[in-house]
């Protein structure tokens, strides 16, 4: 899940024998925070979609709660 720029930073750190592990840890911690944020957003989207699916009759009528909710 690292961006190309982050991978470049990590490769630079890997190649640098004088690197500081604090920088590598900072990059990884930043990625963890971004993943947690994305997970929270996905959880909210999933909950919204689950609610819409429950509200949709799924029959032959033209009314659709899912389309109304979008």
C-alpha positions as CSV (number, residue, x, y, z in Angstrom):
1,X,0.0,0.0,0.0
2,X,3.0,2.4,-0.2
3,X,3.0,5.0,-2.9
4,X,5.8,5.1,-5.4
5,X,7.3,8.1,-3.6
6,X,7.2,6.2,-0.3
7,X,8.8,3.2,-1.9
8,X,11.5,5.4,-3.3
9,X,12.1,6.8,0.2
10,X,12.2,3.3,1.7
11,X,14.7,2.2,-1.0
12,X,16.9,5.2,-0.3
13,X,16.9,4.3,3.4
14,X,17.6,0.7,2.6
15,X,20.7,1.7,0.5
16,X,22.0,4.2,3.0
17,X,24.3,2.4,5.6
18,X,24.1,5.5,7.7
19,X,20.3,5.6,7.9
20,X,18.4,6.1,11.0
21,X,15.7,3.6,11.8
22,X,13.6,6.5,13.2
23,X,13.0,7.7,9.7
24,X,12.0,4.2,8.4
25,X,9.7,3.9,11.4
26,X,8.2,7.3,10.7
27,X,7.4,6.3,7.1
28,X,5.8,3.0,8.2
29,X,3.8,4.7,11.0
30,X,2.6,7.3,8.5
31,X,1.4,4.5,6.2
32,X,-0.3,2.8,9.1
33,X,-2.2,6.0,9.9
34,X,-3.3,6.4,6.2
35,X,-4.4,2.8,6.1
36,X,-6.5,3.2,9.3
37,X,-8.1,6.3,7.8
38,X,-8.9,4.5,4.6
39,X,-10.3,1.5,6.6
40,X,-12.6,3.8,8.5
41,X,-13.9,5.4,5.3
42,X,-14.5,1.9,3.8
43,X,-16.3,0.8,6.9
44,X,-18.6,3.9,6.7
45,X,-19.3,3.2,3.0
46,X,-20.0,-0.4,3.7
47,X,-22.4,0.5,6.5
48,X,-24.2,2.9,4.2
49,X,-24.5,0.4,1.3
50,X,-25.7,-2.3,3.7
51,X,-28.5,0.0,4.9
52,X,-29.5,0.8,1.3
53,X,-29.5,-2.9,0.4
54,X,-31.8,-3.6,3.4
55,X,-34.1,-0.9,2.3
56,X,-34.4,-2.0,-1.3
57,X,-37.4,-4.3,-2.0
58,X,-35.6,-5.9,-4.8
59,X,-38.8,-6.5,-6.6
60,X,-40.2,-5.5,-10.0
61,X,-41.2,-2.0,-9.1
62,X,-39.3,1.0,-10.4
63,X,-38.7,2.4,-6.9
64,X,-35.2,1.6,-5.7
65,X,-33.9,2.7,-2.3
66,X,-30.4,2.2,-3.5
67,X,-30.7,4.6,-6.4
68,X,-32.6,7.1,-4.2
69,X,-29.8,7.0,-1.7
70,X,-27.1,7.7,-4.3
